[in-house]
């Protein structure tokens, strides 16, 4: 090689310098000092770290530095397999460097329990959304790990020996935080909690608290065992009536309660609701689901002005009550997550400007089987009653309207002021938007939302517009190209096939991770070739589901089989025409893309508490249990 002279101009003054020829080619990474290489590797994810460690021997050795392995986060390591993780931790001393392991909802490979048992310095272990056996849980808690944080789903097995529970005491002795998901409370779970002798924080989600137990003993099994050891309860959830005097006695001493979820309330329970909210000054989350009765929302908002998330699922009411609901919600200025019924848009016009909307006859379209519902004239959207909430709750990051409502129920008798949806553009911090069962007549509001909400990541649209052809498909196709941060997209609509233009437009969403398209009344098959091109173009895509009745089952089967050629361990591709037959093969973490349930239903405890964007913390317990794609 040799030296070479070059003339370089600096500040307009030419001078001559001599440099080595190899310097022009750049310095190889393995020639850098150790400290600089380790600092560069610290910016990589676990999946990238595994790939880089195979470049050469020196970088492979530096990839095992304690600074890099102290926290292993596998929740987004979609290209990582169990064998890759074992290779990274193959030297025995590397297992001792791991202090925190996050594997919540990792479905593409089974946790290496033998490797985890060798992590003798492991202090934080998170395995939520993973099916554990009682034997595996016993082996983890008897391996001598100094666990201080533990997040698990309670094992589903018929035999749970009490003597094995007592042997787990050593693994729970240093516990400071426990996240436990259980289907029902029993003596075994109670005995498990008794092993925590030091004060600990409990995050409990029980989906079947009302079954198999006497009414008066639902909360006793938890709160009467060792209440002095229970420092904080983040989530209390049950189905059925829970507001009894005896249960209130056990709840009232727990001043640290931050979330309460009421899936249903009895008639005698509603008056006690406000008193219960006053007893919990740290309450941040509230869910109320009433099917037939109303609740005084103003007193609830006055009792808990510090609420961060609120979900209401109540029956429709007259105009004055709807105004009262909206005015009460608008006083919660700190709200970040809000779920409202669709009838909140049923109004004549907003009260702020005092204008009235003239009675507009229902417009029928000859080409549709049912009358087209909705206001067809141009109104002043700023007068909409929804705008009152948007202006007073600027911190909203999640907004749901019409989730779990019946399509167009009770909207036929009056106008639905859906034009106010374009005011959602004012929510600059909005990342998750769900709109369901709203009788829109066009998609002009989507352009406003796409331009005004640059942080939007999650978009779900379901049953919008009339029962005929999708009336907003063209606007949706145009606006998704401007959603640069979109990672989750789900649409449940009738008559959207072949959807070629929509699938082509989604290629410009380079961060897209999950996709779900459902069309149950199409006359044409879906364009599977366009979907295959989208999957091939989007390397970040890990879930794609297509449900179409008119698409032949044979074509769906061949299409799904062809997608196995992609070397992405986490990629799940499904094409079918009957959801119930293929639901067991869908990992739990992707279920929210298929169903139409609220994102706050059954998963409220971590919606605002953790990183909500990738949905790993939002897990639903279904009646059929937790499914694993490899089972």
Beta strands, then each sheet from edge to edge (+ up, - down):
strand 1: 3-10
strand 2: 13-20
strand 3: 71-73
strand 4: 100-102
strand 5: 124-126
strand 6: 149-153
strand 7: 177-182
strand 8: 200-206
strand 9: 230-233
strand 10: 236-238
strand 11: 259-262
strand 12: 285-289
strand 13: 309-313
strand 14: 337-340
strand 15: 398-401
strand 16: 432-436
strand 17: 458-462
strand 18: 488-492
strand 19: 514-519
strand 20: 543-548
strand 21: 572-576
sheet 1: 1+ 2-
sheet 2: 3+ 4+ 5+ 6+ 7+ 8+ 9+
sheet 3: 10+ 11+ 12+ 13+ 14+ 15+ 16+ 17+ 18+ 19+ 20+ 21+
end
